[in-house]
Amino acid sequence: MGSKLYVGGLPYSATQAELTDLFPAHGTVESANVISDKFTGQSRGFGFVEMSSGEEAQAAISALNSTEFGGRTLTVNEAKPQAPRMGGGGGDFGGDKRRSRF
């Protein structure tokens, strides 16, 4: 099983290929993904890279954290699991505010 890394501080012009190209010197890259805004498609300035082992992930963190890429300083660390999101629901959608709801 691989180790997933968070990579922050990416330039907004960064591509998935550029992100992938940063890591092979430190081990085998299983996957790389630059996170984009769902409406504009522009990079949000961070992404995730999955390395094939924990040792390779630690080597990448040691080598790349706080280095410069595209004029910005990278933050590379172990990715934390995504917190569960609570479903929508609730809310007042308007209507006659004078009516009682009981």
Residue pairs with C-beta under 8 A, 6 or more apart in sequence:
2 30
2 50
2 51
2 52
2 53
2 57
3 50
3 51
3 53
3 54
3 56
3 57
3 58
3 78
4 48
4 49
4 50
4 57
4 78
4 79
5 48
5 49
5 50
5 51
5 57
5 60
5 61
5 76
5 77
5 78
5 79
6 46
6 48
6 75
6 76
6 77
6 78
6 79
6 80
7 19
7 22
7 46
7 47
7 48
7 49
7 64
7 74
7 75
7 76
8 45
8 46
8 74
8 75
8 76
9 45
9 46
9 69
9 72
9 73
9 74
9 75
10 19
10 34
10 43
10 45
10 46
10 47
10 69
10 70
10 72
10 74
11 43
11 45
11 69
11 70
11 71
11 72
12 42
12 43
12 44
12 45
13 43
13 70
14 34
14 43
14 47
14 69
14 70
15 34
16 32
16 33
16 34
16 47
18 70
19 32
19 33
19 34
19 47
19 49
20 29
20 32
20 49
22 49
22 64
22 69
23 29
23 32
23 49
23 51
23 60
23 64
25 63
26 51
26 56
26 59
26 60
26 63
26 64
27 51
27 52
27 53
27 55
27 56
27 57
27 59
27 60
28 51
28 52
28 53
28 56
29 49
29 50
29 51
29 52
30 50
30 51
30 52
31 48
31 49
31 50
32 47
32 48
32 49
32 50
33 47
33 48
33 49
34 43
34 46
34 47
35 43
35 44
35 46
35 47
35 48
36 42
36 43
36 44
37 43
37 44
45 72
48 79
49 60
51 57
51 60
57 78
60 76
61 76
61 77
61 78
64 74
64 76
65 74
65 75
65 76
65 77
66 73
66 74
66 75
67 73
67 74
68 74
